[in-house]
Amino acid sequence: MTTPKKTTRKLSGPSKDRFFDRFFRDDPELDEETAKKLSQRSKAVFASVRVRKTEWPLHREMRRRVIAKTDGVAKAPGPQPSDPAPAASSASAAPDRKPEAVAASDTETGFDPFAFGLVPVFKREGTEGLRAKLDEISSVENLRAMAKAQQIVLPKDIRRGDAKIKAVRLAILAAVEQRVSDRKAQM
């Protein structure tokens, strides 16, 4: 039995309903009434739906690209009439992510402490993968906010006050590694 690729996401319940609302509402060729009818019908017919993460309107990578493309001016996620190519035609294109774009979006639009999951990245990509992701975050406060939001416990001297960014990154790495090893020990 094969498992679905990590590039898809299964939506059901309220998340599926929100997906259909946004999916039809964001289509520039549909008027508002038609979009509502299609959304309601889809919600009633489908119990769940599997979508590609690159096509999912709320996907973080997509949101970052939209913000970077509009130079910090917020724009609704999903395909826009002014986009050169609709998102559906770029399903096979991998998101092009640059550290400079992330750092710019940190300061201009506010930092998303759930931009990526610390533990899942560590499990998938290992220590070096997580280190690379943490290197993309340019602010000590943003690193602390991410750790706090994802319930990663940092040492007291790192949580507050003056700390070097490298020390915070190493502390997060050690705490995530400890959490994963603790979970394995409980099994």
Secondary structure in CASP SS format (residue, H / E / C, confidence):
PFRMAT SS
TARGET T0000
AUTHOR 0000-0000-0000
METHOD secondary structure of the structure
MODEL  1
M C 1.00
T C 1.00
T C 1.00
P C 1.00
K C 1.00
K C 1.00
T C 1.00
T E 1.00
R E 1.00
K E 1.00
L E 1.00
S E 1.00
G C 1.00
P H 1.00
S H 1.00
K H 1.00
D H 1.00
R H 1.00
F H 1.00
F H 1.00
D H 1.00
R H 1.00
F H 1.00
F H 1.00
R H 1.00
D C 1.00
D C 1.00
P C 1.00
E C 1.00
L C 1.00
D C 1.00
E H 1.00
E H 1.00
T H 1.00
A H 1.00
K H 1.00
K H 1.00
L H 1.00
S H 1.00
Q H 1.00
R H 1.00
S H 1.00
K H 1.00
A H 1.00
V H 1.00
F C 1.00
A C 1.00
S E 1.00
V E 1.00
R E 1.00
V E 1.00
R E 1.00
K C 1.00
T C 1.00
E C 1.00
W C 1.00
P C 1.00
L C 1.00
H C 1.00
R H 1.00
E H 1.00
M H 1.00
R H 1.00
R H 1.00
R H 1.00
V H 1.00
I H 1.00
A H 1.00
K H 1.00
T C 1.00
D C 1.00
G C 1.00
V C 1.00
A C 1.00
K C 1.00
A C 1.00
P C 1.00
G C 1.00
P C 1.00
Q C 1.00
P C 1.00
S C 1.00
D C 1.00
P C 1.00
A C 1.00
P C 1.00
A H 1.00
A H 1.00
S H 1.00
S H 1.00
A C 1.00
S C 1.00
A C 1.00
A C 1.00
P C 1.00
D C 1.00
R C 1.00
K C 1.00
P H 1.00
E H 1.00
A H 1.00
V H 1.00
A H 1.00
A H 1.00
S H 1.00
D H 1.00
T H 1.00
E H 1.00
T H 1.00
G C 1.00
F C 1.00
D C 1.00
P C 1.00
F C 1.00
A C 1.00
F C 1.00
G C 1.00
L H 1.00
V H 1.00
P H 1.00
V H 1.00
F H 1.00
K H 1.00
R H 1.00
E H 1.00
G H 1.00
T H 1.00
E H 1.00
G H 1.00
L H 1.00
R H 1.00
A H 1.00
K H 1.00
L H 1.00
D H 1.00
E C 1.00
I C 1.00
S C 1.00
S C 1.00
V H 1.00
E H 1.00
N H 1.00
L H 1.00
R H 1.00
A H 1.00
M H 1.00
A H 1.00
K H 1.00
A H 1.00
Q C 1.00
Q C 1.00
I C 1.00
V C 1.00
L C 1.00
P C 1.00
K H 1.00
D H 1.00
I H 1.00
R H 1.00
R C 1.00
G C 1.00
D C 1.00
A C 1.00
K C 1.00
I H 1.00
K H 1.00
A H 1.00
V H 1.00
R H 1.00
L H 1.00
A H 1.00
I H 1.00
L H 1.00
A H 1.00
A H 1.00
V H 1.00
E H 1.00
Q H 1.00
R H 1.00
V H 1.00
S H 1.00
D H 1.00
R H 1.00
K H 1.00
A H 1.00
Q H 1.00
M C 1.00
END
